[in-house]
Amino acid sequence: MAHQQAYQIAAPFVKWAGGKRQIISELRAHIPDSFGTYYEPFVGGGAMAFSILADNARTPCSLSDLNSDLIITYVTVRDRVEELISSLRVHERNYAQDPRAYYYATRASAPRTQVAKAARLLFLNKTCFNGLYRVNSNGQFNVPMGRYTNPNIVNADALRSASRILRSRRISIKCADFTAVLRTARRGDFVYFDPPYQPASRTASFTSYTSMDFGAQDLARLAETCNKLSERGCYVLVSNSDTRNVHATFDADWSVGRLRAKRAINSVGSSRNGHSELLIQNY
Ligand SMILES: C[S@@+](CC[C@H](N)C(=O)[O-])C[C@H]1O[C@@H](n2cnc3c(N)ncnc32)[C@H](O)[C@@H]1O
């Protein structure tokens, strides 16, 4: 019961493309029995991180992502949650007056302060199509407005709960390329990599969380990073799409399993019904 309660409290506060909330129970079966620090270098909405913290809020965690707006939002939720909630209330009131005009004006805006940046990201996340985060090559958010009658723009309880959890001194939150994990991860630590997926087909591509796409070279860098961590004695778990290039990238030392996953981020309607994805691990 205590666990059940904690798990409900520590939930992701952004909906993220490729988020693992829907398959978290399958993923949890792959968490090592015991480990030192938990690393999540492509944290996104942080479904796995919040789930691990729900088990034990004192787990040392290193959470990072290359999307600076996302990391600013995590840091703001942690350090300035009440100001953030007030700013979201202003968004909520303005949106209610004229949703369409306000959505597109906010999408076009470029706030300068930390709280305003975080509030903008959360507002757009709640009101855009599908809760998708996608930017163009200039780094500008370009998702159209979603169709919601009453979006939950100010989820104050969820934000306060996340803030409480993230304030642990054992949690670090950084904007960094995933290879930064090599600087500090040690034997016995657990690293979960959930990178932007390699496209299963040309039309199914979704890798634009930042202005730089995650391509074949990044996949090769990821495999190299995984091999180094493995040699060091870390537990390494990787999610990715079930594609030939992903299979070819990890050699026979890695154990590869399949998971059926439902996703709703592809532009092609028929591919929303689910497909298999890979879980690659060294333990
Ligand atoms: C599939 S999402 C992660 C989803 C997350 N596991 C969840 O449950 O919401 C991939 C993330 O990788 C980030 N990313 C892309 N390239 C990166 C890089 N080179 N280093 C670190 N993060 C990167 C994106 O910003 C995005 O948040």
The ligand as an SDF file (V2000), in Angstrom:
LIG
                    3D

 27 29  0  0  0  0  0  0  0  0999 V2000
   12.5240    8.5580  -26.2980 C   0  0  0  0  0  0  0  0  0  0  0  0
   12.7950   10.0970  -25.4880 S   0  0  0  0  0  0  0  0  0  0  0  0
   12.9640    9.6000  -23.8290 C   0  0  0  0  0  0  0  0  0  0  0  0
   11.6380    9.2790  -23.2150 C   0  0  0  0  0  0  0  0  0  0  0  0
   11.6830    8.9630  -21.7150 C   0  0  0  0  0  0  0  0  0  0  0  0
   12.3030    7.7000  -21.4520 N   0  0  0  0  0  0  0  0  0  0  0  0
   10.2880    9.0060  -21.0830 C   0  0  0  0  0  0  0  0  0  0  0  0
    9.8460    8.0560  -20.4310 O   0  0  0  0  0  0  0  0  0  0  0  0
    9.5970   10.0290  -21.2830 O   0  0  0  0  0  0  0  0  0  0  0  0
   14.4180   10.5350  -25.9960 C   0  0  0  0  0  0  0  0  0  0  0  0
   15.0340   11.7760  -25.3380 C   0  0  0  0  0  0  0  0  0  0  0  0
   16.3910   11.8930  -25.7640 O   0  0  0  0  0  0  0  0  0  0  0  0
   16.7640   13.2840  -25.8130 C   0  0  0  0  0  0  0  0  0  0  0  0
   17.9910   13.4010  -26.6310 N   0  0  0  0  0  0  0  0  0  0  0  0
   18.1200   13.4520  -27.9770 C   0  0  0  0  0  0  0  0  0  0  0  0
   19.4220   13.4490  -28.3400 N   0  0  0  0  0  0  0  0  0  0  0  0
   20.1480   13.3800  -27.1850 C   0  0  0  0  0  0  0  0  0  0  0  0
   21.5430   13.3170  -26.8860 C   0  0  0  0  0  0  0  0  0  0  0  0
   22.4800   13.3200  -27.8560 N   0  0  0  0  0  0  0  0  0  0  0  0
   21.9260   13.2360  -25.5850 N   0  0  0  0  0  0  0  0  0  0  0  0
   20.9890   13.2370  -24.5810 C   0  0  0  0  0  0  0  0  0  0  0  0
   19.6440   13.3050  -24.8140 N   0  0  0  0  0  0  0  0  0  0  0  0
   19.2370   13.3620  -26.0920 C   0  0  0  0  0  0  0  0  0  0  0  0
   15.5280   13.9460  -26.3440 C   0  0  0  0  0  0  0  0  0  0  0  0
   15.4990   15.3160  -25.9900 O   0  0  0  0  0  0  0  0  0  0  0  0
   14.3910   13.1110  -25.6900 C   0  0  0  0  0  0  0  0  0  0  0  0
   13.9320   13.7180  -24.5050 O   0  0  0  0  0  0  0  0  0  0  0  0
  1  2  1  0
  2  3  1  0
  2 10  1  0
  3  4  1  0
  4  5  1  0
  5  6  1  0
  5  7  1  0
  7  8  2  0
  7  9  1  0
 10 11  1  0
 11 12  1  0
 11 26  1  0
 12 13  1  0
 13 14  1  0
 13 24  1  0
 14 15  1  0
 14 23  1  0
 15 16  2  0
 16 17  1  0
 17 18  1  0
 17 23  2  0
 18 19  1  0
 18 20  2  0
 20 21  1  0
 21 22  2  0
 22 23  1  0
 24 25  1  0
 24 26  1  0
 26 27  1  0
M  CHG  2   2   1   9  -1
M  END
$$$$
